[in-house]
Amino acid sequence: MSGPSVLSVVSEVYPLVKTGGLADVAAALPPALAAEDVQVCTMVPGYPAVLAALDGTEPGELPAGAARATTTVLHEFAELYGGPARLLRGPAAGLDLIVLDAPHLFMRPGSPYMDPSGKDWPDNAWRFAALSRAAAMVAQGRAGAYLPDLVHAHEWQAGLVPAYLRVEGGPPTVMTIHNLAFQGQYPVEVFGTLGLPPSAWGIGGVEYYGGVGYLKAGIAMADAVTTVSPSYAAEIRTPEAGMGLDGLLRQRGDRLLGILNGIDPVVWNPETDRLLPAQYSAARLAGRAVNKAVLQTRLGLDVQADALLYGVVSRLTWQKGLDLLLRALPALLGTGAQLAVLGTGEPGLQAGLLAATAAHPGRVGCVVGYDEGLAHLMQAGADALVVPSRFEPCGLTQLCALRYGALPVVSRVGGLSDTVVDANEMAVAGGNGTGVVFAPPSYEMLEAAFLRTASLWRDPALWRRLQRNGMRTDVSWRRPAARYAALFRDVLAGRAA
């Protein structure tokens, strides 16, 4: 007997469209679930890059015999969302994709969520309601022959899928929160455009503080809710980290589960990574010195093998604690260390890091933007990776750092505390430790973390042992996928009971 089929609904997927770790998760989890006998079809919006990837695969519309159902869906979308739409199905990026091709909603340049000026697209409420509505129709068998056993909705952009399926009927749903800070909140007037009955309004439905909450709807109406680390699952039940949803999350506590993210061990493998000047392994670390020199040159840093080089690969935001890093920068530089930064985000933080680069030539380097190859080089060339987040649902950059032998220097929050073992005296005495963990997330404690890291750096044998501890840690999707598969089966069994 074959395992369950799952429709994964998500707003971005690597390498087709990526703004953050959500895209990496969407790409890496389906093949990991295949090893657990769970078959995943991923539904994404028809952005230009997604449609271009499908062009060479002859995807066609949904399978033969589904043309009539697909035509019906097109008519409904023209009426509900102001323009025609169709569903395409085919392979791309190693995934089985269903693409919502609605040019008036998704055929736009740049970010999936923001216009070229950096402001949210004014019709985001309708764009992602359309994605959720189309996904519900697929799940109900109203858009072709494909009929999944369960729907896995990711983030607020897919938060209305559980609402549609709960109200209209359909397979069970699992809602995954990747970052509670992004909730998809809109004015009450939006409700009348969603095609939901009045019964969907209210505290147990889509209503949220007098408006419409997409993520809130998913949390309230899904059969089960997950988030991306056990510690974050505990934190978001508190007023301090619950972002206004802590009461609902406590209420759903018996259906809320924290499952750690992983990373793709094929994409992130220093032994085979073709984006690196030199490949290496835990047994043969010499290649890291080559990568470090290339990274230093590329970022305009002095090429010094003995200088402790910290890297940052991050969105430049308050959440990520980059303002704390700027305040603690004198302490970092005071130990003789260097800093290399790759990221984009808040204008003030970008300006601050660029000013630090100008003020400390050869010691601080910053690239504003995102470059996949440079991100790999940062992990493979930096000696340590700084993640001073104020809150962090899981984080992927520290997992990549572990895999690549860059010691993570992280705050003790969310998934960072679940994935990095602090190299304190007792851990080191026991042969353990994979990085430096500090708390609370303040610039004073970050300064202290830099001093501790510098002390570890002065013991090369110990540093290599900590590197190898990290590189031998299983950061793949193997265990998380097994937990997701078990959850899917539990949900299906519960719905059938």
HUJO-V852301 format. One line per field, one symbol per residue. ss: DSSP state (h for helix, s for strand, l for the rest). A space follows every 10 residues. Layout:
# HUJO-V852301
ss = ???
This chain:
# HUJO-V852301
ss = llllsssssl llslllslll hhhhhhhhhh hhhhllllss sssssllhhh hhhhhlllll slllllhhhh hhhhhhhhhh hllllsssss ssllssssss slhhhhllll lllsllllls lllhhhhhhh hhhhhhhhhl llllllllls sssslhhhll hhhhhhhhll lsssssslll llllsslhhh hhhllllhhh llllllssll ssshhhhhhh hllssssllh hhhhhlllll lllllhhhhh hlhhhsssll llllllllll llllllllll llllllhhhh hhhhhhhhll slllllllss sssllsllll lhhhhhhhhh hhhhlllsss ssslslhhhh hhhhhhhhhl lslsssssll lhhhhhhhhh hllsssslll llllllhhhh hhhhllssss sllhhhhhhl lsllhhhhhl llllssssll llhhhhhhhh hhhhhhhllh hhhhhhhhhh hllllllhhh hhhhhhhhhh hhhhhhl
